[in-house]
Amino acid sequence: MERVYTIPLRNAKKVKRTIRAPRAIREVQNFLFKHMKAEEVKLDESINHEIWARGIQKIPSKITVKAVKDDGGVVEATLAE
């Protein structure tokens, strides 16, 4: 199964500014666990670079990812183009 999601990161912007980027990574993972009904989520390095591009404090407000789920329940997510 392959899907493209636009994931809002507004909840990650409501926390202390020194923990925003790590929180945004967890928000992306939790979103994919919930919507893809996954056993395991693997994020590509490109998602990490996109969230951390402007530092720990200034994360993007939303991010678009392409998620692919295999038969074993593992979801691999990459940055959508």
C-alpha positions in Angstrom: 0.0 0.0 0.0 1.4 3.4 -1.0 0.0 6.8 0.2 1.0 10.4 0.3 0.2 12.4 3.4 0.5 16.0 4.4 1.3 15.8 8.1 0.6 18.9 10.2 3.3 19.8 12.8 1.3 22.4 14.7 1.4 20.5 17.9 5.2 20.3 17.8 5.3 24.1 17.6 3.4 24.4 20.9 6.3 22.9 23.0 9.5 24.5 24.2 11.6 25.8 21.4 14.6 23.7 22.4 12.7 20.4 21.8 10.6 21.2 18.6 12.5 19.3 16.0 12.7 16.0 18.0 9.1 16.4 18.8 8.2 16.9 15.1 10.0 13.6 14.3 7.9 11.8 16.9 4.7 13.5 15.5 5.5 12.1 12.0 6.1 8.6 13.4 2.9 8.7 15.5 0.8 9.9 12.5 2.1 7.1 10.4 1.5 4.5 13.1 -2.1 5.7 13.4 -3.0 6.1 9.8 -1.2 3.2 8.2 -1.9 0.8 11.1 1.8 -0.1 11.1 3.9 -2.4 13.3 7.1 -0.4 12.7 7.8 2.9 11.0 11.1 3.8 9.3 11.8 7.4 8.3 14.1 8.3 5.5 17.0 10.6 6.1 15.4 13.2 3.8 12.5 13.7 6.3 15.0 14.3 9.0 16.9 16.9 6.9 13.7 18.7 6.0 12.6 19.1 9.6 16.1 20.1 10.9 16.9 22.4 7.9 16.4 25.6 9.8 17.5 24.3 13.2 15.8 22.9 16.3 13.6 25.9 16.9 12.1 26.7 13.4 10.4 23.6 12.1 8.1 23.6 9.1 4.4 23.9 9.8 3.6 20.8 7.7 5.5 18.2 5.8 4.4 16.0 2.9 5.6 12.4 3.0 5.1 9.3 0.8 4.5 6.1 2.9 4.9 2.6 1.6 3.7 -0.4 3.7 5.0 -3.9 2.9 3.4 -7.2 3.8 5.2 -7.4 7.1 3.6 -4.3 8.5 6.7 -2.1 8.1 6.1 1.4 6.8 9.0 3.2 5.0 8.4 6.9 4.6 10.3 9.3 2.3 9.9 12.9 1.5 7.3 13.4 -1.2 8.3 15.2 -4.4 
